[in-house]
Amino acid sequence: QVQLAESGGGLVQPGGSLRLSCAASGNDVSFYAMGWYRQAPGKGRELVASVNRGGRPNYADSVKGRFTISRDNARNTVYLQMNSLKPEDTAVYYCNAVNWDGGSYWGKGTLVTVSS
C-alpha cells in the first residue's frame, strides 16, 4: 500500500511564493516518476511538472521559469517550488507517483489560492 501526503498549500498574494511537498510511504516507493497535477474550479486536471528518478524535469508551458520541481530519492519526497504566483495558478494541487510497472498513485490534494 502506497500513500502520498502533500503539504505546503495555502493563501498567497500574486507575485508570492509557496513550496509544496509530497512524501511517499509504504511498499515499493522507488517510483519511476513523481510529479504534480492541478485542478482549478470547473476545469480538468492538468500536469504541472514531473521528474523522473534520475532528476530530469518536465514542465507545463504555463509554469516554465516560475516553478521548479525537485526530488529527494532518499526521503521519497518530491517538492514544487512555486514563484511569481498568479491568480490563475489557483487550484487544488495533487501529487502523483508512477511505479516502474506503470502503477499510478495519487495524493488527496492541497489547495493553493493566489489572491490579493
Buried (B, 14 or more C-beta within 10 A) or exposed (E): EBEBBBEBBEEBEEEBEBBBBBBBEEEEBEBBBBBBBBBBEEEEBEBBBBBBEEEEBEBBEEBEEBBBBBBEBEEBBBBBBBBEBEEEBBBBBBBBBBBEEEEEBBBEBBEBBBEE
